[in-house]
Amino acid sequence: MALALRWLRPLPSLLHRAPFLGTRGLPGAPPGWPALLLEGCSQCGHQVLLSRQLATKKAKGKGQSQAKVNISAALVEDIINLEETNEDMQAVIEALKEDFSRNISVRTSPGVLDHITVMTKDGKFPLNQLGQISQKSPQLILVNMANFPESTAAAMKAIRESGMNLNPEVDGTVIRVPVPKVTREHRESLAKLAKQSTNKSKEALRKVRSKSISQVKKFKSKVSEDTLWLLEKQIQQMADEAVAEMDKLLAAKTKELLG
């Protein structure tokens, strides 16, 4: 008996040190939630394995480890498609990149006018579907509206209000767009436009996040509170990473514009 007790004495400390049984480092977790959850899911028809790991980065300004949830998408696909959520978030980021490339540049070229939206009596159309855009010289872009002359005034208005500091002039059915000199004021205007575009993208991202969390909450009566909490944290993590990437894109674009 004494021998058995001597062997069992170190067991509590070993269990305390086991990384997969610890519950430290995850602020806000429901009391007593295990770091490794293995629960039966009658809805899924199989067991769902959820795991977490501690991120090596420190919480900003606090010096504490941030808990990072890592959930296998395949094991929770009956609750939510995490891969689809990630794809939707990445699509928002790609749209921001495209907007920066096409519409926010110190170099004005015919391509930046292509996707200016023109409001006509028949609806909204990109400028390149209404007029033929060409560059006559480094200082002048032409938009030939011969195919849709009735939309010339609307196209003029759209170009002027595009936020690219353009002042078009009309000559019959041809819109002449002088390319402005790159002034400090123009650069600052573009940087402001980049900030506005980023904020719109973040709003689109929040909608993706909210939609995904709403989907998870539909299973409130079918899965445990711990599982829902972990899934919501995973979605928030994905959104935070996407926002961080957007902030990096904005910082790079601002540096490019302002020098």
Secondary structure, DSSP 8 states (H G I E B T S, - for coil): -HHHHHHHTTHHHHHHH-TTT--TT-TT--TT--SSEEEEETTTTEEEEEEEEEEEEE-TTT--EEEEEEE-GGGGTTT--HHHHHHHHHHHHHHHHHHHHHH--SS--GGGGTT-EEEETTEEEEHHHHSEEEEEETTEEEEE-TTSGGGHHHHHHHHHTSSS----EEETTEEEEE-----HHHHHHHHHHHHHHHHHHHHHHHHHHHHHHHHHHTTTTTS-HHHHHHHHHHHHHHHHHHHHHHHHHHHHHHHHHH-
